[in-house]
Amino acid sequence: MNFLVLVLSSQLLYYLLIAQTGVVGAFDSHIHDLYTLPIGGVLGTLLSAFWNHRHIRGELFGLFALQLLISWFYPYYSLSMLFSLGFVVGYTTPLLLYIFRSQSMGKLALGLGISYAVGTALYTYPFLERGAIAITLPLVSILSLYFSSLQTPDTEEKKPFQWGLLGIMMLWIFADSALFETLSRSDGMDIWSCYTGLIIASHLIGVFLAYRYGKEFLSQTRLIWMLFGISYALYWLREPILLSIVYPIVISYYNVLLFQALIGIGKIRYIALSMVGVGWIAASAANGVALEHRLWIAAIVLGMFGIIYPWYMRRII
């Protein structure tokens, strides 16, 4: 087993089960009780962008240790602890993506496959009872990092950053998070409890398709847009079984390609700045859409992109 894969998958699981859904669920989605979490995330990501990373391994050990300390108090977090939690998640993610560029796409697909399978299996676990999960995942990260071999190059690649690419990434995260958060709060479409096995299988199919047939991220824009359109339509048509097949496939498919694109940026600063838009701005906007029960806004955004797609793609390719 490649231990760096376990570091990546455990941190993705921590973000999904604790930072994204666990804490929000434990606080009943009250924004005024959670606002320091994204603030800490953005500041942590920005510091990661402009810090001089001479000892990445040591930084990660320290941050995972802080994550473990914070997790002992889950879910009874103060605003300062939520800020610290967001800071750790925001700071570590660009570093993990940067060091993972020494790995193959197959290792990336494996890490995402593990996180999706385990995350789906544990997703229905009660929010207030995820304390053991919150402690276990940082421990797995620390132990896996200890046994892993980091092969970070001495110099970062110097190539122009495509800001148009960031716009596509933010669009997919926004569309995904808006539907995901809406489904998470829908009593009539609880697909994770009813079709857990089907969703896991669909996630793994999406990961495999991305690994086997997925090409460069931008070249898959039209296909991903169509799959999201079908997912939204199945939600409004109240087709939970079909939604449990199509939606996980598109999530896994685009995320493998998105992570590959982020890793391929090759420069910590640009990875981190991209994560501000992708991991915090787009996701936070989608959460707002879901909390206000305005999923139609995300559908309109997808529809407008379908109209401007030919012009937009000519500008960034």
N, C-alpha and C positions, 0 to 999 in steps of 0.2 A: 504494500500500500504506500502510495505517495503521501507523506504526512502533510505536505503543503495543501493537498486537496482537502484534507480534513480540517485544516485551519480555515480555508475558504468556506467550506460547507457549514461548519459550526457557527461562523460569524454571520452567514446569510440566514441561518436558522434563528440566531439570536435576534437579528433585526426583525424577522417575520413574527416570531412567537412572543417576543418580549417587547422590543421597542415599538414595533408597528401596531400589533394587535393586542398584546398582553396588557401593556400599560394603558392604552386607550380604552380597552374594555373594562379594566379595573376601575378607571375613573369615569366610567359611563359616558365617554366621549365629551366631557365638559372641557371646552377649549380654555376657559379661564383657569383651569387647574393644570393645564398641560403646556401652556404657551412657551415655557422656558426650554422644553425639549427641542423644538426646531431651532430656537435661537442658539442653543448650545451646539446643535448639529452644524449650523451654518458657520459659526465662529470656529469650531474645530476643523471643519473642512478648509476654511480660508487660512488658518494657521498652518495646516498641513501643506497648503499650496506654496507658502512663502518661507517656510522653515528650511534650514539647511540640514538635510537628512544624512548625517554621516554614519549613524549607527541605527539602522532601521530595525534590526533584530532586537536591540535593547529597548527601543521605543515601543515596539509591539509587546514585549514582555511587560513593560511597565503599564501600558494601557490595558492589557488583558487583566493584569492584577487589579487595577482600579475598577474594571468592569466586574470582576468577581466580588470585590468589596461592596460595590453598590448593589449587586444582586442578592446579597445576604438580607437586605431590607425589603426586597420585593414582596408585595406591591405597595408598601407603605412609604412612598417617596414624597419628600418635600420638593418645593420648587427648585431649590439649589441642587438636590440630587438628580432631578430630571434634567437640569441644565448639564450636570456632569455626565449623565448617561448619553445625552445627545452629543456632547463634545467628544466622548470616546468613540461613538459610532461614526461621527463625521470625520474624525482625524484618522482612524484606522483604515477606513474603506479605500481611499486612494493609495495608501501604502500597500495594502493587500493586492490591489489590481496591478500596481507597478511591479512588485516582486513576482507576480504570477506570469509575467510575460516570458519567463524562462521555461514555461510549461507548454505542452502541446494543446491543441484544441480538444483532443480527446480527454485530457485531464480536466479541462474546463467543463466539458460536457458531463464528466463523471461527478465533479463537485456539485454542479447544478442539479444533476439527477438525484444525488443523495439528499440535497436540501429540499427539493420538491417532494420526494417520496416521504421523508421523515416529517417534514413540515405539514403535509396534508394529513398524515396519520395522527399527528398530535394537535391539529388545529382546533378540534372540537373540545379539547381539554379545557375545563373551566379556567377563566382568566385569573381568578383569585387563588387558584391552586397550582400555579405554574412556578412556584418558588424553587422546586427541585430542578426544573428545566433551566431556570435562570442561573442557577449555580453550576449545573453540569456543563453547559455549553462553554463558558469561559475556561473551565478546567480542561475540557477537550482541546480548546485553542492553545492553552499554555503548554500542555503535554505534547501536542502535535508539533508546535513550533520548536520545542526543545529537540525533538528527534528529526526535524526537517533540515534540509540543507539549502540555504538561500544562495542563489547564484545571481546576485544583482550586478550589472555591469558598472564599471567605474564612471562611465559617461552616459548621459541620456541622449537618446536620438534627437536630432534637430531636424524637424520637418514642419511645414506649415500646418496650422490647425484649421480644420474646416468648421467654422461656426455654423454653417448651414446644417452640418451633420448633427450638431447639438440640438437644433430645432426639431429634427426628426425623432431623436431620442426622447426629448421632452414630450412630444406628442404621444408616443407609444406609452410612456409611463403615465401620463395624464389619463389617457383612455383606459389603460389597464387598472389603475388605482381607483378611478371613479366607479367602474363597474364592480371591482372587487369589494370596495368599502360599501357600496350599495347592497350587494348580495349578502355581505356580512351582517347587515342590519335588517334583512328581509325575512320576516317570519314565514312567508309563503314559498320562498325559494332557497331553503336551507340545503343546498346541494352537497355540502361537505359532510353532513351527518348521514344523509340518505345514500350517497353514491361515492363513498370514500375510495373504495377499490377501483372504481371506474375512473375517478379523477387521477389517482396515482398512475394507473396504466396510461391514461391520456398524456399526462405530464412526461412520462418516459418516452412515449412515442414522439412527442414534440422535440424532446432533447435529441433523440436519435435522428429524426428528420433533419434537424439543424446541423448535426455533426456530419451526417452522410451526404446531404444534398444542399444544405445552406451554403450560399456563396458570400460575397462581400455584402455588408450590412445594407447599403443603399440600394443594391440591386434587388433586394427583397421587399422594397417599400410597397409596391402595388399589392403583392400577395398578403402582406401583413395587414394592410388597410382593409382588404376584402374580408379577411378572417375576423377582424375586429367588428366590421359591419355585420357579419353573420352572427357573431356573439351577442351584440346588442339587440339584433332582431329576435333572436331566440329568447332573450330575457323578456322582452315585451310580449312575445307570443306565449310566454309561460310554458316553455318546453325544457324542463329541468334535465331530462336525460340527454337530449342532444346538446344542451348547453354544457353539461358535464364532460362532453367529449371535445367539442370544438374549442371552448374557452381555455382549458388547460393546455391544449396543443399550441394555441397561438401564444400563450404566456411563455411557455418553455421555448418555443421556436425563436421568438424575437429576442428573448433574454440571452440565449446563448450567443446570438449574433451581436447583440448590444454589448455584452461583456467583452466579447472578442474585440469589438471596435474600440472600447474604452482602454483595454489593455494595449491595443496596438498604437494608441496615442504616444506611448513611450516616454512621456515627460510628466513627472509627478504634478507639476504646477497646472498643466492643462487637464490632467485627469481630475484633479481636485476641483478646479473651476467648473468642469463639466458636471461633477457630482453635486455642486451647489444647485445647478439648474435641474438636473435629472432627479437627484435623490431628495431634494428638499423643496424647491419651488414648485415643480410640477406635481409632486406627490401631495404637498400641502394644499395646493389649489384643488386637486381632485378630492381630497378629504372634505374640503369646504363644500364642494358640489354634492357629495354624498350626504353630509350632515344636514344640508338644506333640502335634501330630496329633489335635486335638480339635475338628474342624470341626463335630461334632454339637452343640457348645455354641452356636455361632452359629445353627445351625438351630433349637435350642430357643428362643433369644432371639427369632428371627423368629416362631416359632410362638406364643410368649407375647404378642408384640405384636399378632398377629392376633386374639387373644382379647380383649385390653383396648382394641383399636383404637377402638370406638365411644365408650367412656367417655373415653379420652385425648383424642380429637379434640374432644369437647364441651368439655373443660376449656381447650383452647388457642385455639379459634376464637372 
